[in-house]
């Protein structure tokens, strides 16, 4: 199932781009409505519980000790580590593709800081990530959000 999601998440995001550009659909609102449905589903996937997320402290470790592996359970460790990384990579790929569409470059402000410019999705879609558990690094610094992005009651592992 996870491999399937990995394989379709990027084409789904590209499909949103195609709908936005499709001039045969006369109304912008109709194009946006279809795109928002996909965005909602991708965000829902990101928010969905993942059974191995609570074990991120051991499964995401580069070199766990023999004691840590033994405490986790040697018989499941390798299998769970692979499943964990596949899921982590899938979720990060989805977020990366969304972030790419929320940034079309940078400008420099008066303090000589880079400020992201709006991307093609910045003013169009609402992204809902509420009550998610992010068991991987997450940053929104390189994205420009003009529409709501909801990050209420989330947990981010450290």
N, C-alpha and C positions, 0 to 999 in steps of 0.2 A: 504494500500500500504506500509506504513512504517513498519508494523509488518512483511510483506513478506520480505522486504529488510533485516530486522534484522535476520530473519530465514535463509536466504540464503547466507549472506555475509561471515560467518565463514566457511560453507561448500565450498564456492567458493575458499576461500584462501587455504583450505585443498586440493582442486582439483589442484591448482597450484603446491603444494608440491608433489602430486602424479604424475603429468606430469613431473616434474623435475626428479623424481626417476624412471620413466618408461623407462626401457632399451629396450623395444620393439620398441620405437621410436628411430631410430638409430642416427639421427642428433640432437646434443644439440641445434642447432639454431631452429629446429622445436619445441622442447619442450619449449624453452624460448619464442618463438613467441606466442604460445597459452597462456602461463602464462602472458605475457605482455598484451595481450588483456584483461584478467580479471583484472589485476592491473590498466589498463587504465580506465576500467569501474568503479572500486571501487573509484579511484581518482576523476573521473567525478562526482560520487555521492557525495563525500565529498565537491566538489566545487559547487555543484548545489545550487541555491538560496533556501532559506527556508523562507516562508512568516512571520513566527513569530520571526525570528532571531533579528530583530530590537527592539523587546520588551524584549530582554534577561535581561535587567536591573530589570524588575519587575517579569517576569515569572521564573527566576532562583533564586529569593530571597526566603530564608527559611520562613521568617515571614513578609510578606508585611503588611503595616499598612492598616487600614480600608480606609483611605483617598486614598492611592495608588490604592487599589482595585477598589474603586469607580471611580477614575479618569481613570483607564484602561477600566472599564466597567464590572460591577459585573456579568452581564448575560453571558459573554463569558470567564471570568477569569479562572474558574476551568477547563473548556474544553480546553482552550488554554494552560494552565499550563501543563496538561497531555500530550497534543500533543507535546509541546516544549520538555518536558523531554524524551519522547519516541524518538524523533528525535535526541536529544543530545546524549542519550545512544547508539543509533544505530551508529552514526558517531564516537563516542569515541571507541566503540567496534571494528569497522573496523580499525581505526588507531592503537588500541592496538594490534590487530592480525598482522598488518603489522610490527609494531615495534618489536614484538616478533621474527619475522623472519629476522630482521635486527640486532640482537644481540644474540651472543651465549655464553655470559658470560662476565667476566671482567678480566683485567690485571691491575697491579699496576705499575705506572710509577715512575721515580726517585724522583718526588715531593710527592710521596705517595698518588696520586690521582687515582681513579678508571677510567679506560679507557675501553669503550665497545669494545668487539671483534666482528669481522665480523660474521654475521649470514648467513644462506643459501641464502637469497635474496640480500645481500649487493652488490655483484659484478654483479648481473644479470639484475636487472630491473631498469627502470627509472620511478620515481614517479613524477607526475605533479599535484601540488596543487595551481597553479597560479590563481590569482584573486578570491580566496576563502574568505569567511568571517567565521572565527572561533569564534563561540559564546559560546565557552567552552574552558577550559584549554588545551593547546597544548604544548608539549615539545618533542624535538628530541634529548635530551641529552643522552638517553639510547640506541640510535641506531647508527649503523655504516653504513655510506653511502659511497660506492665506485663508484656507478653509480650516474648520476645526480638526484637530488631531487629539483624540481623547486618550490619555494615559492615566486615568483614575485607578486607584487601588491596585497598582501593579507592584510586583516584587522583582527586583533585579539582583541576581547573585553577585557576589564579590569574589 
